[in-house]
Amino acid sequence: MKKIYILLTIFVASNCFYLISNAQSLSSKAEAAYTADNYIEAQRLYLEAEKKEGISSELFFNIGNTYYRLGNKGKAILYYERALNIDPSNEEARTNLEFVNSKIVDKTDVDEANIIIKSFQDIRNIMTSNNWAIIAIILFILLLSAIALYVFATSVLARKVGFFGGFALAILVIITNYYAFSSRNKVENRHYAIITTQSVTLSTSPRIPKDKSEEAFILNEGTKIYILDSVDNKTNGKIERWYDIKADDTHRAWIKKDNIDII
């Protein structure tokens, strides 16, 4: 049994080492290809790294860069958005996203938040959900310390510090936990999408427009939309998914799944 355990340990360790070294070689090869202006190869390697080593904000940022270099603004915006979903503090991704957004045709706003909510979102986006959670845990430990100080201290001043300090810490614990959950929900939110085809004519119903009366409006590559609902229609024996979307407060219509990628 001891020999079998040793052999299994060696086998697992060797496989883990192979996977890690292979993932690292994929990333380094992709970076080298990108530096050499071989964007097609860099993109292929980065996408392969995504499958083998998992997602990260930095990886999505790099994929976005390759798509932009290859002239695909829609996919570039998609991956910059995905990078920011994982890590809102990724300033390089934010800068590149703003730059590419300035070059697309449609300038829409699907964010209905008012100035107060936007301020809340700006604070939330300072850190990732994990960082907010860590701060919340630290503050909770300090809260327990403040409670202990209030309960066990003999000095009146120390008890006051424990009471008022604990009250302030309790509020901060609630706020940081709320930010952590909100940030996590933002990552898991599957309502936003990007138009990835050059242009698409949206429909007033979940099917290809039969005539001009069923055509809603046209959206172009890179436009960010908000998904409200979806339906599956059977056309010529094939199931097609259609999304009920809005581009802003006044533009709402149906779009076929093939024309978008969900962030």
C-alpha positions as CSV (number, residue, x, y, z in Angstrom):
1,M,0.0,0.0,0.0
2,K,2.9,2.3,0.8
3,K,4.4,1.8,-2.6
4,I,1.1,2.4,-4.3
5,Y,0.6,5.7,-2.3
6,I,4.1,6.9,-3.3
7,L,3.5,6.0,-7.0
8,L,0.1,7.8,-7.0
9,T,1.7,10.9,-5.3
10,I,4.4,11.0,-8.0
11,F,1.9,10.6,-10.8
12,V,-0.4,13.4,-9.5
13,A,2.6,15.7,-8.8
14,S,4.1,15.1,-12.3
15,N,0.7,15.8,-14.0
16,C,0.2,19.0,-12.0
17,F,3.7,20.1,-12.9
18,Y,3.0,19.4,-16.6
19,L,-0.2,21.3,-16.6
20,I,1.3,24.3,-14.8
21,S,4.4,24.5,-17.0
22,N,2.3,24.0,-20.1
23,A,-0.1,26.9,-19.1
24,Q,2.9,29.1,-18.4
25,S,4.5,28.2,-21.7
26,L,1.2,29.1,-23.5
27,S,1.1,32.5,-21.9
28,S,4.7,33.2,-22.5
29,K,4.5,32.0,-26.1
30,A,1.4,34.2,-26.7
31,E,3.2,37.2,-25.2
32,A,6.2,36.6,-27.4
33,A,4.0,36.2,-30.5
34,Y,2.2,39.5,-29.6
35,T,5.5,41.3,-29.2
36,A,6.6,40.0,-32.6
37,D,3.3,41.5,-34.1
38,N,2.1,37.9,-34.8
39,Y,-1.4,38.7,-33.5
40,I,-3.2,35.7,-35.0
41,E,-0.8,33.3,-33.3
42,A,-0.9,35.3,-30.1
43,Q,-4.7,35.2,-30.1
44,R,-4.8,31.4,-30.7
45,L,-2.4,30.8,-27.8
46,Y,-4.2,33.1,-25.4
47,L,-7.6,31.5,-26.2
48,E,-6.0,28.1,-25.7
49,A,-4.6,29.3,-22.4
50,E,-8.1,30.4,-21.4
51,K,-9.3,26.8,-21.8
52,K,-6.4,25.2,-20.0
53,E,-5.5,27.6,-17.2
54,G,-8.8,29.3,-16.6
55,I,-10.0,32.9,-16.8
56,S,-8.3,36.0,-15.4
57,S,-8.7,39.7,-15.9
58,E,-5.1,39.9,-17.3
59,L,-5.8,37.1,-19.8
60,F,-9.1,38.7,-21.0
61,F,-7.2,42.0,-21.4
62,N,-4.6,40.4,-23.5
63,I,-7.2,38.6,-25.7
64,G,-9.0,42.0,-26.1
65,N,-5.7,43.5,-27.3
66,T,-5.2,40.8,-30.0
67,Y,-8.8,41.3,-31.2
68,Y,-8.3,45.0,-31.5
69,R,-5.0,44.5,-33.4
70,L,-6.8,42.2,-35.8
71,G,-9.5,44.9,-36.4
72,N,-12.3,43.2,-34.5
73,K,-13.5,46.0,-32.3
74,G,-16.6,44.2,-31.1
75,K,-14.7,41.2,-29.7
76,A,-12.1,43.6,-28.2
77,I,-14.8,45.5,-26.3
78,L,-16.3,42.2,-25.2
79,Y,-13.0,41.0,-23.6
80,Y,-12.2,44.3,-22.1
81,E,-15.6,44.3,-20.4
82,R,-15.0,40.7,-19.2
83,A,-11.6,41.8,-17.8
84,L,-13.3,44.6,-15.9
85,N,-16.0,42.3,-14.7
86,I,-13.4,40.1,-12.9
87,D,-11.3,43.0,-11.7
88,P,-12.8,46.5,-11.9
89,S,-9.5,48.0,-10.8
90,N,-7.8,46.9,-14.1
91,E,-7.0,50.4,-15.3
92,E,-5.3,49.2,-18.5
93,A,-8.5,47.4,-19.5
94,R,-10.6,50.4,-18.7
95,T,-8.4,52.8,-20.7
96,N,-8.4,50.5,-23.7
97,L,-12.2,50.0,-23.4
98,E,-12.8,53.7,-23.4
99,F,-10.4,54.1,-26.4
100,V,-12.1,51.4,-28.5
101,N,-15.6,52.7,-27.5
102,S,-14.7,56.1,-28.9
103,K,-14.2,54.4,-32.3
104,I,-17.5,52.6,-32.6
105,V,-20.5,53.9,-34.5
106,D,-23.3,53.6,-31.9
107,K,-22.9,55.5,-28.6
108,T,-25.7,54.0,-26.4
109,D,-26.2,54.0,-22.7
110,V,-27.9,51.0,-21.1
111,D,-27.0,52.0,-17.6
112,E,-30.1,53.4,-15.9
113,A,-28.3,54.2,-12.6
114,N,-28.8,57.6,-11.1
115,I,-25.9,59.7,-9.7
116,I,-26.2,58.2,-6.2
117,I,-26.1,54.6,-7.6
118,K,-23.3,55.5,-9.9
119,S,-21.3,56.8,-7.0
120,F,-21.9,53.6,-5.1
121,Q,-20.8,51.6,-8.2
122,D,-17.6,53.7,-8.5
123,I,-16.7,52.8,-4.9
124,R,-17.5,49.2,-5.4
125,N,-15.4,49.0,-8.5
126,I,-12.3,50.1,-6.6
127,M,-11.6,46.5,-5.7
128,T,-12.7,42.9,-6.5
129,S,-15.3,41.0,-4.5
130,N,-12.5,38.9,-2.9
131,N,-10.8,42.1,-1.6
132,W,-14.0,43.5,-0.2
133,A,-14.6,40.2,1.5
134,I,-11.2,40.2,3.1
135,I,-11.7,43.7,4.4
136,A,-15.1,42.7,5.8
137,I,-13.5,39.8,7.7
138,I,-10.8,42.1,9.1
139,L,-13.4,44.6,10.2
140,F,-15.5,41.8,11.8
141,I,-12.5,40.7,13.8
142,L,-11.9,44.3,15.0
143,L,-15.6,44.5,15.8
144,L,-15.3,41.4,18.1
145,S,-12.3,43.0,19.7
146,A,-14.3,46.2,20.3
147,I,-17.1,44.2,21.9
148,A,-14.6,42.4,24.1
149,L,-13.2,45.7,25.1
150,Y,-16.6,47.0,26.1
151,V,-17.6,43.9,28.0
152,F,-14.3,43.3,29.9
153,A,-12.7,46.7,30.3
154,T,-12.8,48.3,33.7
155,S,-12.0,51.8,32.5
156,V,-15.0,54.0,31.5
157,L,-13.0,55.5,28.7
158,A,-12.0,52.1,27.3
159,R,-15.7,51.0,27.5
160,K,-16.8,54.1,25.6
161,V,-14.1,53.4,22.9
162,G,-15.3,49.8,22.7
163,F,-19.0,50.9,22.4
164,F,-18.7,53.7,19.9
165,G,-15.9,51.9,18.0
166,G,-17.9,48.8,17.8
167,F,-20.9,50.7,16.5
168,A,-18.8,52.3,13.7
169,L,-17.2,48.9,12.9
170,A,-20.6,47.2,12.7
171,I,-21.7,49.7,10.1
172,L,-18.5,49.3,8.1
173,V,-18.9,45.4,8.3
174,I,-22.4,45.7,6.8
175,I,-21.2,48.1,4.1
176,T,-18.1,46.1,3.0
177,N,-20.2,42.9,3.0
178,Y,-22.7,44.6,0.8
179,Y,-20.0,45.7,-1.6
180,A,-18.5,42.2,-1.7
181,F,-21.9,40.6,-2.5
182,S,-22.7,43.4,-5.0
183,S,-19.3,43.0,-6.7
184,R,-19.8,39.2,-6.9
185,N,-23.3,39.6,-8.4
186,K,-21.9,42.0,-11.0
187,V,-19.4,39.3,-12.2
188,E,-22.2,36.7,-12.4
189,N,-24.6,39.1,-14.1
190,R,-25.4,37.7,-17.5
191,H,-27.6,40.5,-18.8
192,Y,-25.1,42.6,-20.7
193,A,-23.9,41.7,-24.2
194,I,-21.9,43.2,-27.1
195,I,-22.8,43.2,-30.7
196,T,-20.0,41.2,-32.4
197,T,-21.2,41.3,-36.0
198,Q,-20.4,44.3,-38.3
199,S,-24.1,45.5,-38.2
200,V,-27.5,43.9,-37.6
201,T,-31.1,44.8,-38.2
202,L,-33.1,44.2,-35.1
203,S,-36.7,42.9,-35.3
204,T,-40.0,43.9,-33.7
205,S,-40.6,40.2,-33.0
206,P,-38.4,37.2,-32.3
207,R,-37.8,36.2,-35.9
208,I,-36.1,37.5,-39.0
209,P,-38.1,40.6,-40.3
210,K,-40.3,39.7,-43.2
211,D,-40.6,43.3,-44.4
212,K,-39.7,46.9,-43.5
213,S,-42.6,47.0,-41.0
214,E,-41.0,44.4,-38.8
215,E,-37.6,46.0,-38.9
216,A,-36.9,47.9,-35.6
217,F,-33.5,49.6,-36.0
218,I,-29.9,48.9,-36.9
219,L,-27.0,48.4,-34.4
220,N,-23.4,48.2,-35.2
221,E,-20.3,46.2,-34.0
222,G,-19.2,47.0,-30.4
223,T,-22.6,48.3,-29.2
224,K,-23.3,47.3,-25.6
225,I,-26.9,46.1,-25.0
226,Y,-29.0,44.9,-22.0
227,I,-30.8,41.6,-22.3
228,L,-34.4,41.6,-20.9
229,D,-35.6,38.2,-22.0
230,S,-35.1,35.3,-24.4
231,V,-37.1,32.8,-26.4
232,D,-36.3,29.8,-28.5
233,N,-38.0,29.6,-31.9
234,K,-38.0,26.7,-34.3
235,T,-37.2,27.7,-37.9
236,N,-36.9,25.1,-40.7
237,G,-36.4,22.4,-38.1
238,K,-33.7,24.3,-36.3
239,I,-33.9,25.9,-32.8
240,E,-32.9,29.6,-32.8
241,R,-32.6,31.7,-29.7
242,W,-33.7,35.3,-29.8
243,Y,-33.1,38.0,-27.2
244,D,-35.4,40.8,-26.2
245,I,-32.9,43.7,-25.7
246,K,-32.6,47.4,-25.2
247,A,-29.9,49.7,-26.3
248,D,-31.1,52.7,-24.3
249,D,-34.4,54.0,-22.8
250,T,-36.0,54.4,-26.2
251,H,-34.7,51.5,-28.3
252,R,-35.9,48.0,-27.6
253,A,-36.2,45.1,-30.0
254,W,-35.3,41.5,-30.7
255,I,-31.9,40.2,-31.8
256,K,-30.7,36.7,-32.9
257,K,-28.2,35.0,-30.6
258,D,-25.6,34.7,-33.4
259,N,-25.1,38.5,-33.5
260,I,-24.1,39.0,-29.8
261,D,-21.7,37.6,-27.2
262,I,-22.8,37.9,-23.5
263,I,-20.3,39.6,-21.3
